[in-house]
Amino acid sequence: MSLKLKAVSDSDTDPKNPNNENIIKREIVDLRNGSEVLYIQRFFTYDQSWKWFHFLNNHIPWTRPTVRVFGRSCLQVHKALPGSCFNSLLLNRYKGGNDYVGWHSDDEKLYGLTPEIASVSFGCDRDFFLKKKPCKTSNVSKRHDEEPASKRLKKSCHADQYTFKLKHGSLLVMRGNTQRDWIHSVPKRAKVDTTRINLTFRHVL
């Protein structure tokens, strides 16, 4: 069974809305060196987003730990990513601000050298952090190499950090060398007490 998530088209407009608020607004962040992030804050309309949220929240047998679900047929996020093909879908539910994902990159060999990863969010807004991996150069001292990765990351330049607000109905896509050169996380948020559901689309070789 194929899953097709149809979003509002770039050209879809409401004649009653002179400001064309139904037009998809894309934000593309060039991370340099072949890495790129595409962010669409309102990939789905408000009503569509809540329909997906309630359907997933009520019909998915959520368990801990989260299990990856692989399908043979192509999973496509329509229109926003022409030519993209996904055959892997991971579903996560964050029940509140204490549910989080630590710093990591999806650089496993099964995703290929330059994986394209699309993430759709429903429900509560959450922050998404992106940070450049520490540089590995030949003149780095042994003492520096022995430092914990988390400590080295704190020393990195703020220019190599990005924050996205994953809004209800949004789409975020990581492309190119992003998994090779960058790490990402969804941090804890003490004041968040509502649920977020996340769908992550990948292609498994």
Helices and strands as residue ranges (DSSP letters): E 4-5, E 26-32, E 35-40, H 46-59, E 69-77, E 86-94, E 101-104, G 109-111, E 117-123, E 126-132, H 142-145, H 149-154, G 158-160, E 161-166, E 170-176, H 178-181, E 182-186, E 196-202
